[in-house]
Amino acid sequence: MRLMTQQLIKDSNMKLLYASIYNQPGISRTLLSKKTRLSKTTVSTLVDELIERQFIMDSGASPNSDTVGRKSNLLYARSGSYYVTVLHWEGNAVHLHMVDIAGGPVYRETHLLGEEDTYLSVSREFFYHSFIKKFAAEKILGVCIVVSAMIDAAREEVYSTTLSLPSLDKENLFQKLQSAFPGYAVAFLEDTACCAYAEKIYANIKEKNFAFINFSHGIGATLFIEGNMLGKASGAFTQFGHYSVDPQGPLCICGNRGCLEALISEYHLKERIASTGNIRCLDHLETITFSDLGQAALYKDPQVLKLLSQMAYELALALGNLICTVNPSLIILGGKIPSLGTYFLEEVRKNMEHIGFRRMVDHVDIRYSTLNSDSFLSGAMKYFFDTYYCYTSDMHSGFFVG
């Protein structure tokens, strides 16, 4: 028991040191000791081990140091040493990515599903027969599978309105995943949570209470309360896209009417426009995207501006309910929706002036995400590394949900 406790303490300290070096490149051992409140001896010992295992590197003394006497050596997270494989299941394809733990995605392959294929069979085939041969096996710390779905660990179910999982009725995906990648720990994660974690890490968010709304294939949300993600990265704690903002509205695939996802998701734009009267400047398009609407709004098309105003009002209704429930100080609108442009965002903000409990709503900042649409890849990697990777135990197995 004592050995187990010591190992846990060591792992916690190594994570703390690595995170400090990652977040403040060029930090010295002395400053690490002050920042982490670990003894200089502990810092020196663990930093030496991190260097030996090639997680970090010592670049030598700083030539620009203003200190008198011995100059401090500078420490940096080491790139090109370790990776996390991120498998993104989307539509009829599996996207395989290798993500550097000290950088971003460095390699990608995409493979389409055949008639007899499943997401898992394609993932396994190309991971072992193609993908893994390009990187040393010992350099891969784990495998993340990212889906646009609600992952219910308690019931071992996956619910998605956007992902095709035809084999779920015939096999238990959770049991399959536990043994699908021998030699590697596997994490089964939801895409919106991965995007939200990327925001927390890479967008320099200072607010402890914030919400990330993801407009991708559907609409999802992840909440951070007092600096911690509500629940896990499973999408099982919120279903923001299924807030009903119009009880008489269109039927949603979930069975309810007027869900936000049925009204303003990109997938339903063409259908919505057709039901209310076509927009002439978009008539020629087979599908209509947020980017198409955003571009048309730049030219002040009155029909487009009217539609965006309606969509902004519907989103504001849902955001008002969210704010009254968890009181975030920041709401980030991410995924594809920033393509709608500034007009839509300003309309959302204007509507929020008349919706919800004023003492809460008046103090909430609403803005677009500034990260790329593939930020979930780095978010998945970082979430796995921060949450599940252990420096002091064997990571050649293990199955983590969310």
C-alpha positions in Angstrom: 0.0 0.0 0.0 2.8 2.4 0.9 4.6 1.6 -2.4 1.3 2.3 -4.3 1.0 5.6 -2.5 4.5 6.6 -3.3 4.0 5.8 -7.0 0.8 7.9 -7.1 2.6 10.8 -5.5 5.5 10.5 -7.9 3.2 10.3 -10.9 1.3 13.4 -9.7 4.5 15.3 -9.2 5.8 14.4 -12.6 2.5 15.5 -14.2 2.7 18.8 -12.4 6.3 19.4 -13.5 5.7 18.4 -17.1 2.5 20.6 -17.3 4.5 23.5 -15.8 7.3 23.1 -18.4 4.8 22.7 -21.2 2.8 25.8 -20.2 5.9 27.9 -19.6 8.6 26.9 -22.1 12.1 27.9 -21.0 11.4 27.6 -17.2 14.3 26.8 -14.9 14.5 24.2 -12.2 14.7 27.0 -9.6 11.5 28.6 -10.8 9.8 25.1 -11.1 10.5 24.5 -7.5 8.9 27.9 -6.5 6.0 27.4 -8.8 5.1 23.8 -7.9 6.2 24.1 -4.2 8.2 21.0 -4.6 11.7 20.7 -3.0 14.7 21.5 -5.2 15.8 17.9 -4.7 12.5 16.5 -5.8 12.4 18.8 -8.8 16.0 17.9 -9.8 15.4 14.2 -9.5 12.2 14.1 -11.4 13.3 16.5 -14.1 16.4 14.3 -14.7 14.1 11.3 -15.1 11.8 13.2 -17.6 14.9 14.2 -19.6 16.3 10.7 -19.6 12.9 9.3 -20.8 12.8 12.1 -23.4 9.7 13.8 -22.3 11.5 17.1 -21.9 14.9 18.6 -22.8 17.4 20.8 -21.2 18.6 23.5 -23.7 21.5 24.7 -21.5 22.0 28.0 -19.8 20.2 31.0 -21.0 22.5 33.4 -22.9 20.1 36.3 -22.0 19.9 35.7 -18.3 20.3 38.8 -16.1 21.1 36.8 -13.0 24.5 37.2 -11.4 26.6 34.0 -11.0 25.6 30.7 -12.4 23.0 30.9 -15.2 19.9 28.8 -15.1 19.3 26.0 -17.6 16.1 26.2 -19.6 13.7 23.4 -19.9 11.3 22.6 -22.7 8.7 19.9 -23.6 10.4 17.7 -26.2 8.7 17.2 -29.5 9.1 14.2 -31.8 9.5 11.8 -28.9 6.0 10.6 -28.0 2.6 10.5 -29.7 -1.1 9.6 -29.1 -3.1 8.1 -32.0 -6.4 9.7 -32.5 -9.0 7.8 -34.5 -11.9 10.0 -35.6 -15.0 8.1 -36.6 -17.1 10.2 -39.0 -19.7 9.5 -41.6 -18.5 6.5 -43.7 -14.9 7.1 -42.9 -12.2 6.6 -40.3 -9.6 9.3 -40.0 -6.4 8.2 -38.3 -4.2 10.9 -36.9 -0.9 10.9 -35.0 -0.6 13.7 -32.6 2.7 14.8 -30.9 2.3 15.3 -27.2 4.4 18.5 -27.4 2.9 19.8 -30.6 0.0 19.0 -32.8 -1.1 16.5 -35.5 1.9 15.3 -37.6 0.4 12.6 -39.8 -3.1 11.6 -41.1 -4.7 8.9 -43.1 -8.4 8.5 -44.1 -10.0 5.2 -45.0 -13.6 4.7 -46.2 -15.8 2.0 -44.9 -16.8 -0.8 -47.3 -20.2 -2.6 -47.2 -19.0 -5.2 -44.8 -16.8 -2.9 -42.7 -17.3 -1.4 -39.3 -15.5 1.6 -37.8 -13.6 -0.7 -35.5 -12.5 -3.2 -38.2 -11.2 -0.5 -40.4 -9.5 1.2 -37.5 -7.7 -2.0 -36.4 -6.7 -2.9 -39.9 -5.0 0.3 -40.9 -3.6 1.0 -37.4 -1.6 -2.2 -37.3 -1.0 -2.9 -41.0 -0.1 0.6 -42.2 -0.3 3.4 -39.7 1.8 2.0 -36.9 4.7 1.1 -39.2 5.4 4.8 -39.7 6.1 5.3 -36.0 8.1 3.3 -33.4 5.5 1.3 -31.4 7.1 2.3 -28.1 6.6 6.0 -29.0 2.8 5.7 -29.0 1.4 6.3 -25.6 -2.2 5.4 -26.3 -5.1 5.4 -28.7 -8.1 7.8 -28.5 -11.3 7.1 -30.4 -13.3 10.2 -30.9 -17.0 10.2 -31.9 -19.8 12.6 -32.2 -22.1 10.8 -29.8 -23.3 10.5 -26.3 -21.2 7.7 -24.7 -23.1 6.1 -21.8 -20.5 4.1 -19.8 -23.0 2.9 -17.2 -25.3 1.3 -19.8 -22.5 0.6 -22.3 -24.4 2.4 -25.0 -23.6 4.9 -27.7 -26.3 7.2 -28.8 -25.7 9.4 -31.9 -28.0 11.3 -34.3 -25.1 11.8 -36.7 -23.0 8.7 -36.6 -23.8 5.4 -38.4 -23.1 2.5 -36.1 -24.9 -0.4 -37.7 -23.1 -3.1 -35.7 -24.2 -1.9 -32.3 -27.3 -4.1 -32.3 -25.2 -7.1 -33.0 -22.2 -6.6 -30.7 -21.1 -4.8 -27.6 -18.8 -2.1 -28.8 -17.5 -1.4 -25.3 -16.3 -5.0 -24.9 -14.8 -5.0 -28.4 -12.8 -1.8 -27.7 -11.3 -3.3 -24.5 -9.3 -5.8 -26.5 -9.2 -4.1 -29.9 -5.7 -2.6 -29.6 -3.4 -5.0 -27.7 -0.4 -3.3 -26.2 -2.1 0.1 -25.9 -4.4 1.9 -23.5 -7.6 3.1 -25.2 -9.8 6.1 -24.5 -13.3 6.4 -25.9 -14.1 10.1 -26.1 -16.8 12.5 -27.4 -15.7 15.2 -29.9 -17.3 18.3 -28.2 -15.5 17.5 -24.9 -12.2 17.2 -26.8 -12.8 20.6 -28.5 -13.7 22.1 -25.1 -10.5 20.8 -23.5 -8.5 22.2 -26.4 -10.1 25.6 -25.7 -9.1 25.3 -22.0 -5.5 24.4 -22.8 -4.6 26.3 -26.0 -6.9 29.3 -26.0 -5.5 30.6 -22.7 -8.9 30.7 -21.0 -8.8 32.2 -17.5 -12.4 31.8 -16.6 -13.1 28.8 -14.3 -16.7 28.6 -15.3 -17.3 28.4 -19.0 -19.3 26.6 -21.6 -18.2 25.4 -25.0 -20.9 24.9 -27.6 -19.9 22.9 -30.6 -21.8 23.3 -33.9 -20.5 20.4 -36.0 -22.6 17.5 -37.4 -25.1 18.2 -34.6 -24.9 20.7 -31.6 -23.2 19.7 -28.4 -22.0 21.4 -25.2 -19.3 20.8 -22.6 -19.3 22.7 -19.3 -16.4 23.6 -17.0 -17.3 24.3 -13.4 -14.6 25.7 -11.1 -12.0 24.8 -13.6 -13.0 21.1 -14.0 -15.0 19.5 -16.8 -18.5 18.6 -15.7 -18.5 14.8 -15.8 -16.0 13.2 -18.2 -15.3 13.6 -21.9 -18.3 11.4 -22.8 -21.0 13.8 -23.8 -23.3 12.1 -21.3 -23.8 15.0 -19.0 -25.4 17.6 -21.4 -27.5 17.4 -24.5 -27.6 21.1 -25.4 -28.7 20.5 -29.0 -31.9 18.9 -27.7 -33.1 22.0 -25.8 -36.5 22.6 -27.2 -36.9 26.3 -28.1 -40.1 25.9 -30.1 -42.6 23.2 -29.0 -44.5 23.6 -32.3 -41.3 23.4 -34.3 -40.0 20.7 -36.7 -39.7 17.1 -35.5 -36.2 16.3 -34.3 -34.6 12.9 -34.8 -34.7 12.4 -31.0 -38.5 12.5 -31.1 -39.1 16.0 -29.7 -40.2 19.1 -31.5 -38.3 22.3 -31.9 -34.9 21.1 -30.7 -32.1 23.5 -31.3 -30.4 20.9 -33.5 -33.5 20.6 -35.7 -33.7 24.3 -36.1 -30.2 25.8 -36.6 -27.8 23.0 -37.2 -25.9 23.2 -40.5 -27.4 19.8 -41.6 -31.0 21.3 -41.5 -30.3 24.6 -43.2 -31.4 23.6 -46.7 -34.6 22.1 -45.4 -35.4 25.1 -43.2 -34.8 27.6 -46.0 -37.0 25.5 -48.4 -39.8 25.4 -45.8 -39.9 29.2 -45.4 -39.2 30.3 -48.9 -36.0 30.0 -50.9 -33.2 32.5 -50.7 -32.4 33.4 -54.3 -28.7 33.8 -53.8 -28.4 30.3 -52.4 -30.9 28.5 -54.8 -28.1 27.0 -56.9 -26.4 25.2 -54.0 -27.2 21.5 -53.4 -26.2 21.9 -49.8 -26.1 25.1 -47.7 -23.4 25.6 -45.1 -22.8 28.2 -42.3 -20.0 29.5 -44.5 -22.5 30.1 -47.4 -24.8 32.1 -45.1 -21.9 34.0 -43.6 -20.7 35.0 -47.1 -24.2 36.1 -48.2 -24.5 38.1 -45.0 -21.4 40.1 -45.9 -23.3 41.4 -48.9 -26.3 42.4 -46.8 -28.8 40.0 -48.5 -32.0 40.8 -46.7 -33.4 37.3 -46.7 -30.1 35.9 -45.3 -30.0 38.6 -42.6 -33.6 37.8 -41.6 -32.8 34.1 -41.3 -29.7 34.7 -39.3 -31.7 37.0 -36.9 -34.2 34.2 -36.4 -31.5 31.6 -35.7 -29.8 34.0 -33.3 -33.0 34.4 -31.4 -33.5 30.7 -31.1 -29.9 30.2 -29.9 -30.3 33.0 -27.4 -33.3 31.3 -25.9 -31.2 28.1 -25.3 -28.3 30.1 -24.0 -30.5 31.9 -21.6 -31.7 28.6 -20.1 -28.1 27.3 -19.9 -26.9 30.5 -18.1 -29.7 30.2 -15.5 -28.7 26.6 -14.9 -24.9 26.8 -14.5 -24.0 30.5 -14.5 -20.9 30.5 -16.7 -18.9 33.7 -17.1 -17.9 32.8 -20.7 -19.7 31.0 -23.6 -17.6 30.0 -26.6 -19.4 29.2 -29.9 -17.2 26.8 -31.8 -17.1 24.2 -34.6 -18.5 25.5 -37.9 -20.6 28.4 -36.5 -17.9 31.1 -36.6 -18.3 31.0 -40.4 -21.7 32.7 -39.9 -19.7 35.9 -39.2 -20.0 38.9 -37.0 -23.6 39.8 -37.8 -24.9 36.5 -36.3 -22.8 36.9 -33.2 -23.9 40.4 -32.6 -27.6 39.4 -33.1 -27.1 36.7 -30.4 -25.6 39.2 -28.0 -28.5 41.7 -28.7 -31.1 39.0 -28.0 -29.4 38.1 -24.8 -30.1 41.6 -23.5 -33.7 40.7 -23.3 -33.6 37.0 -22.4 -32.9 35.2 -19.1 -32.1 36.2 -15.5 -30.4 39.6 -15.7 -28.1 39.2 -12.7 -26.5 36.2 -14.5 -26.9 37.0 -18.2 -25.4 40.5 -17.9 -22.1 39.1 -16.8 -21.6 36.5 -19.5 -19.2 37.0 -22.4 -20.2 35.3 -25.6 -17.6 34.9 -28.4 -16.5 32.7 -31.2 -13.8 30.1 -30.8 -10.4 31.2 -32.2 -9.1 27.6 -32.7 -9.1 25.6 -35.9 -11.9 23.1 -36.5 -9.6 20.2 -36.0 -8.6 21.4 -32.5 -10.4 18.3 -31.1 -7.4 16.2 -32.2 -5.0 18.0 -29.9 -7.7 18.2 -27.3 -8.2 14.5 -27.3 -4.4 13.9 -27.1 -4.0 16.3 -24.2 -7.0 15.1 -22.3 -5.7 11.5 -22.5 -2.2 12.5 -21.5 -3.3 14.7 -18.6 -6.1 12.4 -17.4 -5.1 8.9 -18.0 -1.4 8.6 -18.8 0.6 7.4 -15.9 4.4 7.8 -15.7 4.8 5.2 -13.0 2.7 2.3 -14.3 2.4 0.0 -17.3 0.3 1.7 -20.0 0.2 -1.2 -22.4 -3.5 -1.8 -21.5 -6.5 -0.1 -20.1 -9.9 1.1 -21.3 -11.2 4.5 -20.4 -14.6 6.0 -21.2 -14.8 9.7 -21.3 
